[in-house]
Amino acid sequence: MAYDTDLADRVRELIAGERGVDEKPMFGGLAFLVDGNMSVCVSGHGGLMVRVPPEETERLLDLDHVEPMIMAGRQTRGWVRVSVDGLANTRQLQTWVRRGVEQAGTLPAK
């Protein structure tokens, strides 16, 4: 399944002013990297994958439209999936993009 190019454009607009940002096709979607670390990814399965502080993962899963990110059959701490319904307006999308960019910014550059 191809990723949502309209959602990718919306993310691109929000992330344009950030330093060290790059885009890279990954996991059937389009990843936005900050200094080489993935921050958010427009998923080929719909919605957005977002890097979050690992210690906040469980709390964030209680929010509407948020579900665990499953890789190789296991939940990945430090990542969540946000469905398209949770990204309907700019404020919602900006909240998640900012969260992903901030978390990626705490990691050493690659």
N, C-alpha and C positions, 0 to 999 in steps of 0.2 A: 504494500500500500504506500502511495506517495504521501509526503507530508503536506500540510496545509500551507500553501505559499502566501495566502493572505495573512495568516497568523505569523509566519516568518517575517513578513514585511512590517507588521505591527511591532514585533520584538526588535527588529532592526532599527526602527525609528526611536524606540525607547533607549536603546543601548548605544546609539550612534556617538554620544558625547563621551563615552567611557574610554579610558586609555588601555592599550594592550588588547583590544578586542579583535578576534578573528572568527571567521565562520568556517565550518568544516562539515561535510556530509558524514554522518555517523549513525549507526544503528537504524538505518532506513529513514532517518530524519535529517534535520539540520541543526548542528550543535553550535552554540556561541561560546567561545572560549575566552577567558581573561588570563593573559600571561600564560597561555598554554593549558589552563585548567578549565574543564567544562563547567559552565555556570548554569545554563538552561539549554534545552534541546526541544525543538518543535518535533514532536514524535510522529513517525509514520503510522502509528496506531491511533492518532488523534490526541489533541491536547498538548500539554507541556510537561517535560521532565525537569525538575528543579532541584539543584543542589541546596541542601539546608544543613544547619548545624546538626550533627548526628544526635546530640542530646535533646533536640527539639522534634525529632522525627515522629515519635509517638503522639505528642501533643498536637502536631499539625494534622495528623490523620483523623482527628476528631472534627476537623472543619469540613463544611459542605464541599463537595466536588473534588475532594482529595482522597487519594488511595495510595497504598504502598507501591513502591517500584519493585517489581519482581524481575530478577535476573537469574538465569539458570535454575529456576524453581525456588529461589530463596529471596526473601525480602532484603532489600539493600538499605541499611541505615545510612542516613545522610542524603537520601534522595526520596522525593515523592513525585507522584503523577497528579497533575491537575487537569480535570476534564475541560472540554471546550466551554461547558456551561459555567464554569468558574472563572472564565476569561472573557466574558461577554463585553465588558466595557474597559476603557483605558485604565481606570483606577485599579480594577481587579488585576489586570495583566501587569501593570506597573509594580504593584505590590510583590508579585511573584518574581518578576524579572529582577527587581532591586534585591530581593532576598537571595537569589541565585548568584548575582554579581558580587554582592557583599561577601557571601560565603567563599566563593572562588578566590576573591581578593585576599582572604586570610591564608591562603596556601602559598608555598614557595613557587616562584615562577619555574616553568619547565623550559 
